[in-house]
Amino acid sequence: MKLRFSGTGDSGQVPCFGCDCLACQRARLLSCHRREPCCGEIELDGDLILIDAGRMDLAARCERQRPAAILLTHYHADHVQGLLHLRWGRGESIPVYGPKDPQGCADLHKNPGILDFQPGLKPFRPLQLGRLEVTPLPLNHSKPTLGYALSDGVNRLAWLCDTVGLPGATESFLTEWRPHGVVIDATHPDSYIAPRNHNNVAMALEIIERIQPSRAWLTHISHELDADFLATSRTLPEGVELAADGSDILF
């Protein structure tokens, strides 16, 4: 199983329009520090499975390899806006799984095009996509939101974004499931004392410490967080790192 971080930014992305902080200046000069909307790709047995669809160049990516399925965490625009173009494509339909949310985003449900929406995944009830077992996990967010526990039968990866803290049932599941890797929302620097919809770094690290994966990646990163790391030269615990756009992880 291979994971690619196709986007690791928050809704403002990095660089953020109109901002001259050190992180945004760096990202304008060095493309390796840019952050597109948070999303990922799983490759297994020749199949491509997308996690979220916020990149505006999604259709071009899918032309290179047509996805076998798309997993949506929720229907905020920065996680689904790439579908607004992709849906008008041609060829076989693409199944799209996600939480039950009648409002969805814009008119995606009314005019799905080639997208075969199958919303209403049941929490903790596994879905089989080829050899990949996908278990939906409830998260804490302002829209109905799911994380995903992903297993190829040997390796286990938890994708936990967007969320502020974790529901008790989700954390209990993960503690027992024991993922090898965790990808977790860490949008804000610790100066955000009481964030509403996303973790700050301290909250994310506390969750990682309780779940005890071998490796963890912080994602959904804001330009404020990148600027904070630049200003403080902060280090992370062993086995934890900031995710970067375009990086590949093999399990």
Secondary structure, 3 states (H helix, E strand, C coil): CEEEEEECECCCCECCCCCCCHHHHHHHHCHHHCECECEEEEEECCEEEEECCCCCCHHHHHHHCCCCEEECCCCCHHHHCCHHHHCCCCCCCEEEEECCCCCCCCCCCCCCCCEEEEECCCCCCCEEECCEEEEEEECCCCCCCEEEEEECCCCEEEEECCCCCCCHHHHHHHHHHCCCEEEEECCECCCCCCCCCCCEHHHHHHHHHHHCCCEEEEECECHHHHHHHHHHCCCCCCCEEECCCCCEEEC
